Amino acid sequence: MSEHFDTDAIRMQTARGPHHEHSVPVYLTSSFLFDSAEQAKALFAGEEEGLIYSRYGNPNTDEFVTKLCAMEATEDGIATATGMAAMFASIAGLLKSGDHIVASRALFGSTVQIMQKILPRWGIETTFVDATDPAAWDAAAGPRTKLFFAETPSNPGLEIVDIAAVSEVAHARGAVFVVDNCFATPYLQQPARLGADIVTHSATKFIDGQGRVLGGAVLGSAELIEPLRFFARQTGPALSPFNAWVLSKSLETLSVRMDRHCENALAVARHLDAHPRVSKTLYPFLESHRQHTLAKRQMKHGGGLVTFEVPGGEAGGMRFLNALAMVSRSSNLGDTRSIATHPSTTTHAKLTDAERAAIGITPGTVRLSVGLEAVSDIIADLDRALQTT
């Protein structure tokens, strides 16, 4: 392990096999052999470390997690089949009936659905708060509160949570603080260094970076990951070896990709911020962002997402998206290709009008995942589409 992010991302690898391969192979196997019946007994009893079954561990998933732990400054972690499996595991693996969560009201739509529609079946309740106000977190917590959950920057309003401040509140309340670091990636932000207890990722997004595979990860201290690993082993949200191999390879180029995403996004945000057909532009490193100072203190760059509002409500948003010629229309993000999404009718459609309004989603809101194309081409396509609104 080196002192440099890029070197670890590229050089941390599973041990080479007998063929001395330069690139780690894909270990497409469901299970592994035991040297003896006694070794099998020792492995299952936890008296010996080793590979048993790919639902438990695999050289490819182990390499992916080891790299992420180094990047996020955490001790241990698990890989999951999707980002939402990671979010769910980070909650369900720690809580029991009667427990309480304090969560940011600005979360990915599916995370909100878990907290509002699924967890209450098991007696786990959630209070949603203004994540930008540490005092709101404290006021919402009580004796049953066991977990704080936030994503920063948020989706799609790009609110910034003061991780250090909320961590202090969580720990004073005896709660575990989980931070979804999907949008920032470990290259731009390391929540564990700021006090967060668990870091989650949808690796499907910027970590993969090319829209190819699904995956997720949960990272934290060895003590906290132990019950999560037990939960994941029994419930089975395992990341496939092939997807783990792809994602581990993707980490090798994460820094150079994120530098370009952020450079392009800042240029696009500045252009949209001055555009007469755009009423509001949100980007953490824009000087007009109300948490600009916090974002610059907490993040290396502003990220690859820009959120803005076009005139004409839902109809205006639809006209804008339909007029795009190069930028893709998709609900995904973090791709090499720029992607535009209409949150109120897609990613956050399950929320009520009031819930969307509370996190700044209007019928004219557009979320733009800025890709790696020439920024002049991205801006030209946006300008053409804005003429239709």
C-alpha positions as CSV (number, residue, x, y, z in Angstrom):
1,M,0.0,0.0,0.0
2,S,1.4,3.4,-1.0
3,E,0.7,6.9,0.0
4,H,-0.9,7.8,-3.3
5,F,-4.5,7.2,-4.4
6,D,-3.6,6.4,-8.1
7,T,-0.9,4.0,-7.3
8,D,-3.1,1.9,-4.9
9,A,-5.9,2.0,-7.5
10,I,-3.6,0.5,-10.1
11,R,-1.2,-1.7,-8.2
12,M,-3.3,-3.3,-5.5
13,Q,-4.1,-6.7,-7.0
14,T,-5.0,-10.3,-6.1
15,A,-1.8,-12.4,-5.9
16,R,-0.8,-13.7,-9.3
17,G,-1.4,-17.3,-10.2
18,P,0.9,-19.9,-11.7
19,H,0.7,-18.3,-15.2
20,H,2.1,-15.0,-13.9
21,E,-0.6,-13.0,-15.5
22,H,-0.1,-9.2,-15.6
23,S,-3.9,-8.5,-15.5
24,V,-5.8,-10.3,-12.8
25,P,-8.1,-13.0,-14.4
26,V,-11.8,-13.4,-13.8
27,Y,-12.5,-16.2,-11.3
28,L,-15.7,-17.5,-12.6
29,T,-16.3,-20.2,-10.1
30,S,-19.1,-20.8,-7.6
31,S,-17.0,-22.7,-5.0
32,F,-13.5,-23.5,-4.0
33,L,-11.7,-26.8,-3.1
34,F,-10.5,-27.8,0.4
35,D,-7.1,-29.4,0.9
36,S,-8.7,-31.7,3.4
37,A,-11.9,-32.4,5.4
38,E,-10.2,-30.9,8.4
39,Q,-9.5,-27.7,6.5
40,A,-13.1,-27.5,5.4
41,K,-14.2,-27.8,9.1
42,A,-11.7,-25.1,10.1
43,L,-12.9,-22.7,7.4
44,F,-16.6,-23.1,8.3
45,A,-15.8,-22.7,12.0
46,G,-13.9,-19.5,11.3
47,E,-10.7,-20.9,12.7
48,E,-8.9,-20.5,9.3
49,E,-9.2,-17.8,6.6
50,G,-9.8,-18.9,3.0
51,L,-12.2,-19.1,0.2
52,I,-15.3,-21.3,0.5
53,Y,-18.0,-20.1,-1.8
54,S,-18.3,-17.1,-4.1
55,R,-21.4,-15.8,-2.2
56,Y,-19.0,-15.4,0.7
57,G,-15.9,-14.2,-1.1
58,N,-14.0,-14.5,-4.3
59,P,-10.6,-13.2,-5.5
60,N,-12.2,-10.6,-7.7
61,T,-14.7,-9.3,-5.1
62,D,-12.0,-9.3,-2.4
63,E,-9.6,-7.3,-4.6
64,F,-12.4,-4.7,-5.4
65,V,-13.2,-4.3,-1.7
66,T,-9.5,-4.1,-0.7
67,K,-9.0,-1.3,-3.1
68,L,-12.0,0.6,-2.0
69,C,-11.0,0.3,1.7
70,A,-7.6,1.8,0.9
71,M,-9.3,4.7,-1.0
72,E,-11.9,5.3,1.7
73,A,-9.5,4.8,4.7
74,T,-11.7,2.1,6.1
75,E,-10.7,-1.3,7.7
76,D,-13.1,-3.7,6.0
77,G,-16.0,-3.9,3.6
78,I,-18.4,-6.1,1.6
79,A,-19.3,-6.0,-2.1
80,T,-22.9,-6.2,-3.2
81,A,-24.8,-6.9,-6.5
82,T,-26.2,-3.4,-6.8
83,G,-26.0,0.0,-5.1
84,M,-29.4,-0.5,-3.5
85,A,-28.3,-3.8,-2.1
86,A,-25.5,-1.9,-0.4
87,M,-27.9,0.8,1.0
88,F,-30.3,-1.9,2.3
89,A,-27.6,-4.0,3.8
90,S,-26.1,-1.0,5.6
91,I,-29.4,-0.4,7.3
92,A,-31.0,-3.9,7.7
93,G,-27.8,-5.5,8.8
94,L,-27.5,-3.3,11.9
95,L,-31.1,-2.5,13.0
96,K,-33.9,-4.4,14.7
97,S,-37.6,-3.9,15.3
98,G,-38.2,-0.8,17.4
99,D,-35.1,1.1,16.2
100,H,-35.2,4.5,14.7
101,I,-33.4,6.2,11.8
102,V,-32.7,9.9,11.3
103,A,-32.2,10.5,7.5
104,S,-31.7,13.3,5.1
105,R,-34.9,14.2,3.3
106,A,-32.8,14.5,0.1
107,L,-32.0,10.9,-0.8
108,F,-32.2,8.7,-3.8
109,G,-35.8,7.8,-4.5
110,S,-35.4,4.0,-3.8
111,T,-33.6,4.7,-0.5
112,V,-36.6,6.8,0.6
113,Q,-39.0,4.0,-0.5
114,I,-37.0,1.5,1.7
115,M,-37.4,3.8,4.7
116,Q,-41.0,4.7,4.1
117,K,-42.5,1.5,2.7
118,I,-40.4,-1.5,3.7
119,L,-38.7,-0.9,7.0
120,P,-41.9,0.1,8.8
121,R,-43.2,-3.5,8.2
122,W,-40.5,-4.6,10.7
123,G,-41.1,-1.8,13.2
124,I,-38.2,0.4,12.0
125,E,-39.2,4.1,11.7
126,T,-37.5,7.0,10.0
127,T,-37.6,10.7,10.6
128,F,-36.5,12.8,7.6
129,V,-34.7,16.1,8.3
130,D,-33.0,19.1,6.5
131,A,-29.6,17.5,6.2
132,T,-27.8,20.8,5.9
133,D,-28.7,21.7,9.5
134,P,-26.8,19.7,12.1
135,A,-29.2,20.9,14.8
136,A,-32.1,19.3,12.9
137,W,-30.4,15.9,13.2
138,D,-30.0,16.3,16.9
139,A,-33.6,17.5,17.4
140,A,-34.9,14.5,15.5
141,A,-32.9,11.9,17.4
142,G,-34.2,10.1,20.5
143,P,-33.5,7.1,22.7
144,R,-34.4,4.6,19.9
145,T,-32.3,6.3,17.3
146,K,-29.6,3.9,16.1
147,L,-28.7,5.2,12.7
148,F,-28.1,8.4,10.8
149,F,-28.2,8.2,7.0
150,A,-27.2,10.8,4.5
151,E,-25.9,11.2,0.9
152,T,-23.7,14.1,0.0
153,P,-23.9,15.6,-2.5
154,S,-27.6,14.8,-2.6
155,N,-29.6,13.5,-5.5
156,P,-30.6,15.6,-7.4
157,G,-30.5,18.8,-5.4
158,L,-26.7,18.6,-4.8
159,E,-27.1,19.6,-1.1
160,I,-23.9,19.2,0.9
161,V,-24.0,17.6,4.3
162,D,-21.4,18.7,6.8
163,I,-20.1,15.2,7.5
164,A,-17.9,16.2,10.4
165,A,-20.6,18.1,12.2
166,V,-23.3,15.5,11.7
167,S,-20.8,12.8,12.8
168,E,-20.4,14.6,16.1
169,V,-24.1,14.7,16.6
170,A,-24.5,11.0,15.7
171,H,-21.8,9.9,18.0
172,A,-23.1,12.0,20.9
173,R,-26.5,10.3,20.4
174,G,-24.9,6.8,20.2
175,A,-25.9,6.4,16.6
176,V,-24.0,5.0,13.6
177,F,-23.6,7.5,10.8
178,V,-23.9,6.1,7.2
179,V,-22.9,8.2,4.3
180,D,-23.7,7.4,0.7
181,N,-20.6,8.6,-1.2
182,C,-21.9,7.5,-4.6
183,F,-21.8,11.0,-6.3
184,A,-18.5,12.1,-4.9
185,T,-16.6,8.8,-5.2
186,P,-13.6,8.2,-2.9
187,Y,-11.5,10.3,-5.2
188,L,-13.4,13.5,-4.3
189,Q,-14.4,12.8,-0.7
190,Q,-13.6,10.3,2.0
191,P,-16.4,10.4,4.6
192,A,-14.7,8.1,7.0
193,R,-11.8,10.6,7.4
194,L,-14.4,13.2,8.4
195,G,-16.1,11.0,11.0
196,A,-18.6,8.8,9.2
197,D,-18.8,5.2,10.5
198,I,-20.0,3.5,7.3
199,V,-19.6,4.5,3.6
200,T,-21.8,3.1,0.9
201,H,-21.5,3.2,-2.9
202,S,-23.5,2.4,-5.9
203,A,-20.5,1.3,-8.0
204,T,-22.8,1.3,-11.0
205,K,-22.3,5.0,-11.3
206,F,-18.9,6.8,-11.5
207,I,-16.9,3.9,-10.1
208,D,-17.8,1.8,-13.2
209,G,-17.9,5.0,-15.3
210,Q,-19.0,3.4,-18.5
211,G,-22.5,2.2,-17.9
212,R,-21.6,-1.5,-18.1
213,V,-22.3,-3.3,-14.9
214,L,-24.2,-3.1,-11.6
215,G,-22.5,-3.2,-8.2
216,G,-22.3,-1.8,-4.7
217,A,-20.1,-1.7,-1.6
218,V,-20.4,-1.1,2.1
219,L,-17.2,0.0,3.9
220,G,-16.4,0.7,7.5
221,S,-14.6,-0.5,10.7
222,A,-14.1,-4.2,11.1
223,E,-16.4,-4.2,14.1
224,L,-19.3,-2.7,12.1
225,I,-18.7,-4.7,8.9
226,E,-18.9,-8.0,10.9
227,P,-22.7,-8.0,11.3
228,L,-23.1,-6.7,7.8
229,R,-21.0,-9.5,6.4
230,F,-23.2,-12.0,8.3
231,F,-26.3,-10.4,6.9
232,A,-25.0,-10.4,3.4
233,R,-23.8,-14.0,3.5
234,Q,-27.2,-15.2,4.7
235,T,-29.4,-13.0,2.4
236,G,-27.2,-13.3,-0.7
237,P,-26.8,-9.9,-2.4
238,A,-23.3,-11.0,-3.7
239,L,-21.5,-9.2,-6.4
240,S,-20.6,-11.4,-9.4
241,P,-16.9,-12.1,-9.9
242,F,-17.1,-10.7,-13.5
243,N,-18.7,-7.4,-12.3
244,A,-16.1,-7.2,-9.5
245,W,-13.3,-7.6,-12.1
246,V,-14.8,-4.8,-14.2
247,L,-15.2,-2.5,-11.3
248,S,-11.7,-3.1,-9.9
249,K,-10.4,-2.3,-13.4
250,S,-12.5,0.8,-13.4
251,L,-10.9,2.0,-10.2
252,E,-7.6,2.2,-12.0
253,T,-8.9,5.1,-14.1
254,L,-11.2,6.7,-11.5
255,S,-9.0,9.8,-10.8
256,V,-8.4,10.7,-14.4
257,R,-12.0,10.3,-15.3
258,M,-13.3,12.3,-12.3
259,D,-10.9,15.1,-13.1
260,R,-12.4,15.4,-16.6
261,H,-16.0,14.9,-15.3
262,C,-15.5,17.7,-12.8
263,E,-13.7,20.0,-15.3
264,N,-16.5,19.6,-17.8
265,A,-19.3,19.9,-15.2
266,L,-17.9,23.2,-13.8
267,A,-17.8,24.7,-17.3
268,V,-21.3,23.5,-18.1
269,A,-22.6,24.8,-14.7
270,R,-21.1,28.2,-15.3
271,H,-22.6,28.4,-18.8
272,L,-26.1,27.4,-17.6
273,D,-25.8,29.7,-14.6
274,A,-25.6,32.6,-17.1
275,H,-28.1,31.3,-19.6
276,P,-31.3,33.3,-20.0
277,R,-33.5,30.2,-20.4
278,V,-32.3,28.6,-17.1
279,S,-33.8,30.0,-13.9
280,K,-31.6,28.1,-11.5
281,T,-28.4,26.1,-11.7
282,L,-27.0,24.0,-8.9
283,Y,-23.4,22.8,-8.7
284,P,-21.3,22.6,-5.5
285,F,-18.3,24.5,-6.8
286,L,-20.3,27.3,-8.3
287,E,-19.8,30.4,-6.2
288,S,-23.6,30.9,-6.2
289,H,-24.2,27.5,-4.5
290,R,-25.3,28.3,-0.9
291,Q,-22.9,25.7,0.5
292,H,-20.0,26.5,-1.8
293,T,-17.5,27.1,1.1
294,L,-18.4,23.7,2.8
295,A,-18.2,21.9,-0.5
296,K,-14.7,23.2,-1.2
297,R,-13.6,22.3,2.3
298,Q,-15.1,18.8,2.1
299,M,-14.5,17.8,-1.6
300,K,-11.5,17.8,-3.9
301,H,-13.7,19.0,-6.9
302,G,-17.4,19.6,-7.4
303,G,-18.4,16.3,-9.0
304,G,-19.9,15.3,-12.3
305,L,-23.5,16.3,-11.8
306,V,-25.3,19.6,-12.6
307,T,-28.9,20.2,-11.7
308,F,-30.9,23.1,-13.3
309,E,-34.4,24.3,-14.0
310,V,-35.9,25.0,-17.3
311,P,-39.1,27.1,-17.9
312,G,-42.5,25.5,-18.7
313,G,-42.8,23.0,-15.9
314,E,-43.1,19.3,-16.8
315,A,-43.9,20.1,-20.5
316,G,-40.9,22.4,-20.7
317,G,-38.7,19.7,-19.2
318,M,-40.0,17.1,-21.6
319,R,-39.5,19.4,-24.6
320,F,-35.9,20.0,-23.5
321,L,-35.1,16.3,-23.1
322,N,-36.7,15.4,-26.4
323,A,-34.7,18.1,-28.2
324,L,-31.4,16.7,-27.1
325,A,-29.4,15.3,-30.0
326,M,-26.2,14.1,-28.4
327,V,-26.9,14.0,-24.6
328,S,-28.5,10.7,-23.7
329,R,-31.9,10.4,-22.1
330,S,-31.5,7.8,-19.3
331,S,-32.1,7.4,-15.6
332,N,-28.4,6.4,-15.0
333,L,-25.5,8.6,-14.2
334,G,-21.7,8.6,-14.0
335,D,-21.2,7.4,-17.6
336,T,-18.6,8.6,-20.1
337,R,-21.6,9.8,-22.0
338,S,-23.5,12.8,-20.8
339,I,-27.0,11.9,-19.5
340,A,-30.0,14.0,-18.8
341,T,-32.9,12.9,-16.5
342,H,-36.2,14.4,-15.5
343,P,-36.3,13.5,-11.8
344,S,-39.9,14.3,-11.1
345,T,-41.2,11.7,-13.6
346,T,-38.4,9.1,-13.3
347,T,-36.0,8.7,-10.4
348,H,-38.2,10.5,-7.8
349,A,-41.6,9.8,-9.4
350,K,-42.7,7.7,-6.3
351,L,-42.4,10.7,-4.0
352,T,-45.3,13.0,-3.4
353,D,-45.4,16.6,-4.8
354,A,-44.7,17.9,-1.3
355,E,-41.8,15.5,-0.8
356,R,-40.3,16.5,-4.1
357,A,-40.8,20.2,-3.4
358,A,-39.1,19.8,0.0
359,I,-35.9,18.6,-1.7
360,G,-36.0,21.2,-4.5
361,I,-37.4,19.0,-7.3
362,T,-39.8,21.0,-9.5
363,P,-41.6,19.9,-12.7
364,G,-38.9,21.8,-14.6
365,T,-35.9,20.3,-12.8
366,V,-33.3,18.5,-15.0
367,R,-30.4,16.4,-13.7
368,L,-27.4,16.3,-16.0
369,S,-24.6,13.8,-15.5
370,V,-21.8,15.5,-17.4
371,G,-19.7,13.1,-19.4
372,L,-16.3,13.1,-21.0
373,E,-17.2,14.4,-24.4
374,A,-15.7,17.7,-25.6
375,V,-17.3,20.3,-23.3
376,S,-18.1,22.5,-26.3
377,D,-20.2,19.8,-27.8
378,I,-22.1,19.2,-24.6
379,I,-22.9,22.9,-24.3
380,A,-23.9,23.2,-27.9
381,D,-26.4,20.4,-27.5
382,L,-27.8,21.9,-24.3
383,D,-28.2,25.3,-26.0
384,R,-30.1,23.8,-28.9
385,A,-32.5,22.0,-26.6
386,L,-33.0,25.1,-24.4
387,Q,-34.3,27.0,-27.4
388,T,-37.4,24.7,-27.4
389,T,-38.4,25.5,-23.8
